[in-house]
Amino acid sequence: MTKRAVIYARVSTREQADGGVSLAAQEAALAAFCQGRGLEVVRTAVDRGVSASVPLAKRPEGAELVRLVEERLVDVVVAPRLDRLFRRASEALTVTEAWQQRGLGLHLLDLGVDVGTTAGRMVLGILASAAEMERSLLRDRIRDALAHLRAQGYSTGPPPLGYAYAPERDAQGRRSLVEVEDELLTVALVREFVDEQGETFSEVARRLNAAGIPTKRGGRWHHGTVAKIMRR
């Protein structure tokens, strides 16, 4: 029997203002994931301008998601990242434990985690704790990513999918790299299709084009563009 899924995406007011998170891209990536897994999307819940500090059940669309779960109208919750659903580890673990007891599946697109498995539950605990530290660690993550990309020869060229140059320059005229969340979701989606589902690069390209997900430059996907991501 086909499993019913609810898609959840969220963007805060600050993220909307910064322009670094595209809800449309989040929704397209999540929908493509569900299609690839054979899940029937019965509801797309999107909270616009809502901070992660607001508990899931008190958000306009988050409350609808909770209702669908409690009334057993869905079998799976699909979200781009854990911090789109929760901010605090305590809330994440409490809510997902209750979901698991109901037999509900939870897929996190960025890491391909399904808490319905023992390994997934363990990873969830780690991720929930890490989510609280994310803001303080963001600077280190960007610094590490920049060092890695420089080692790969990206220091003077255009940034790869998932990153963009910050508009400000330092005293030496250099610009740091910042993460582009919707592009990182696309990277995660490509790896999901190739590594987990065994699809060829050409098959992944066709799937992304059909879902309307753009490349870094806004064009169409081809075998080579998928291969470039998998070589990173």
N, C-alpha and C positions, 0 to 999 in steps of 0.2 A: 504494500500500500504506500502511495506517495505521501511523504511527510510534509506537513504544513509548516511554513516558516514565516516569522515576522522579522523584517529588516529594521534595524535601528541605527540612526545617524544623529549626530549632534554637533553644533558649532556654537561657541560662546560669542558674546557681543564683541569682545576684544579680537577674537579670531576673525570675525566678519570684517572688522575695521582694518585689520592687517592684510586681509586678502590672501592669507596663506592656506586656507582650507576651503575647498570647493565641495559643497553638499552634493551638487549634481554628480561630481566625479565619485564621491563616496557611494552614492546610490547606484551608479552604473556598475561600479566594481562589485558591490554586494549582490546586485541582481545577477551579474555574470557568474559569480561564485555559486549562487543558488541553482542557476540553470545547469552549471557543470556538475553539481551534485544531485541533480534530479529532484530538487526541493520545490514545492509549490509556494510561491510568495502570496500570502493572503492579506498581508498588511505591511505597508511601508510607513514607519513611524519616524518623523524627523522633528527634532527640537531645535529651533533657530533662536540664537541669542540667549541660550540658557547655560549658565555656568555649571561645571561639574560639581561644585560645592552643594548644589541643590540635589537632594536624594532623588533617585530614579522615580519613585512613586509619587513625588510631588511636582514633577515636570509635566507639562500638558500632554505630550506624546508618550513620555515615560509611563505615566499613569495608565494610558491606554494599553501599552505593552503589558504592564502588570495585570490588567484586567483580563486580557487575552490568555495570559498564562494561568491565572487563577481559575478561569472558567474552562480551562483545558481546550481552548479553541486553536491552539498552535502546539506543534511538537518540537520546534527548534527556534532559538533566537540567534540571529546572525548580526554581528557588529564588526566595525573595522578594527577597533582596538578596545582593550579593557577600560581605558580611561574615558572612552566615549560613554560608557555605561556608569562607571563608578569612579570616585576619587579615593575614597578611604578603603583600606584593606579590610576593615571590619565589615563594612557594608557589602563589599564584593563577596567575601567568604560566606557571610550569613545568607544573603539572597541566593547565591548560586548553589549552596547546600540545599536550600529549600527546593530550588528548581530540580536539582538532581534527584531528590526524593520523589518528585512528581514524575520522574522519567523524562524530563525536558532536556533537550540537547542545547549546548551553547557553543557556537563557532566564532572564534576571533580570527579575522581574516589575516591580520599582519603576521601571526605565528602559526596559523592553522591548528589552533588548540580546540579540542572537543572535551569538555569537562565530564563527559559521560564515561571516560576511561580513567583508570587509575593514574596513568602517567599524566593525562590531561589535568586531573585534579591536583596533582602535585605541582605541575607547572603553573596552574592558576594561583596557588598559594604564593608562589614566588613572585608572580607577576603582580598580584594584588599589593604585596608589600613594596615592590619596586615602583608601583604607580605613585605612591605617596612621595617618593624621593625624586620623581621625574624632573620636576622643575629645577631642583638644586643641581641635578646631574646634567641638565641639558647642555650647559656650556662645555662640559668635558666631552660629551658625546659629539658635539660639533667639532671640537678640536681634534678628537681622534679620527673622525670621518675626514677632516681636511688633510690630516697627515697621511691617511691611507690613500686618498685620491692623488695627493702629490706624488706618492711613491709609485702610483700607477700612471703617472704622466698627465694628470688632469689639471696641474697647477695653473697653466696659462690658457688652456682651452675652455670651451663651454662646459658647464657643469653637467653631469649625467642625470638621467631620470631619477627624481627623488630629492634633488638638491638645487639650490639657486644661490647666486651671490647676493650677499647683503648689500643694500644701496650705499651704506657708509663705508669709508675707507679709514684705515689706521694711519698713524703718523708716517709710515713708510709707503703709503699709497696702496696698501693691499686690502682686499675685501675677504671677509670670512664667508664660509658656507653656512647656509641655514637649510633646515629640512622643509620639504614641501609635502605635506601629509597626503594629499590626494595622489601625488605621484608615487609615494612610497607604498600606498595601497595597490597601485597598479603593479609595481615590482613584486609585491607579495602575491598578487593574483597570478602573475606569470609563473612564479616558482611553484605555486600550488598546482597549476595545470600540468607543468612539466614534471616536477619531482613526485608529486603525490598521485597524479592521474595518468602519467605516462604519455601525455599528448606530444605530438611532434611540434617543432617550432612553427611550421606552416599552419597546423591546426589551431594553435594558440593565437596566431596572428588573425586568422579568420574569425575566431570567437571574439577577440577584442574589437575588431572592426564592426562586427554585427552588433555588439553592445554599445557602439558609439564612443568608446574610450580612446582618446587621442594619444598620439606619441608625444615626445618631449616638444617637438616643433609643431604639433597640431595636425600632423599628417596621418596617413594610414600605416598600419602595421604590416611588416613583411617578415619573411624567414630571418633575414639578417638582423632586424631590430630586436627580435626576441632573442636570437643567439647572443647579441651583445650584452643583454641583461644577464643571461645565464653564465657568461664568462666573468662577470664581475665578482 
